[in-house]
Amino acid sequence: MRIILLKDFENLGKSGEQVDVKDGYARNYLFPQNIALKANKTNLKRFEEQKQLLETRKNKTLKKSNELAEKLKSLSLTIPVKVGEEDKVFGSVTAQNIADQLVEKGYEIDKRQILLEEPIKALGIFDIPVKLHPKIETTVKLWVIKS
């Protein structure tokens, strides 16, 4: 039976490829798991339409991410922290604190998108990397000051 793979599948091929498999394997495993479709004119047309929609969504997401990256490049955040003697910071500034500041400014950025290697435990100016899309990364300037 000739099928169209909907997903990358080990030992069979990549998404979009047409491959030949045994009838029982296709009916009993690949079709119920939504891994493949039978290769006929209707399914080929449907698969091509889905592929076009997916490509359009990817392009739209990439464009939005580029626009957001440009806005974030010029953004400067300020986080006041409590300090003790000799300007030693109590606690630290984490990715969650930075995400909260971005939300207050009107940017919906998740804390997992903020690539902070370790919490900031000092006063100063920092460039914080933010990953908006697998292909797009930008930086936000962060000022950690005394409160």
C-alpha positions, 0 to 999 in steps of 0.5 A, a space after each residue: 500500500 502506498 502512503 503519505 507520511 504526516 510525521 517524520 518516522 524512523 525507518 520509513 522516511 520524513 514528513 511528506 514522503 510517499 512510501 510503500 508499506 504492507 497493508 496491515 501495518 498501515 491499517 493497524 498502526 500508521 493510520 490509527 496513530 495519525 502517522 500516515 494517510 493513504 496515498 490517493 488524489 484526495 489525500 494528496 491534495 489535502 496534505 498539500 493544503 495543510 503543508 501550505 497553511 503550515 508554511 504560511 503560519 511559520 512565515 507569519 510567526 517569523 515576521 512577528 518575532 522579527 518585529 518583536 526583536 527590533 522592539 526589545 533591542 531598544 528596550 531597557 529594564 530597571 530592577 531595584 534590589 535591596 543591598 547590604 554593606 559594600 553593595 552586596 545584593 540580598 537575593 538575586 534577579 532571576 528570569 522570572 523577575 525579568 519576565 514579570 518586568 517585560 509583561 508590565 511593559 506590555 510584552 508577552 515573553 515567557 521566562 523560558 525564553 529568557 536565556 539567563 545562565 545563572 541568576 544575577 547577584 550584583 549591581 550593574 548593567 547586563 545584556 540579557 539574551 531572549 530567544 523569541 523563535 528558534 531562528 531569532 534571538 535578541 538582547 534586552 538591557 537590564 539595569 540592576 540598581 539599589 532600592 
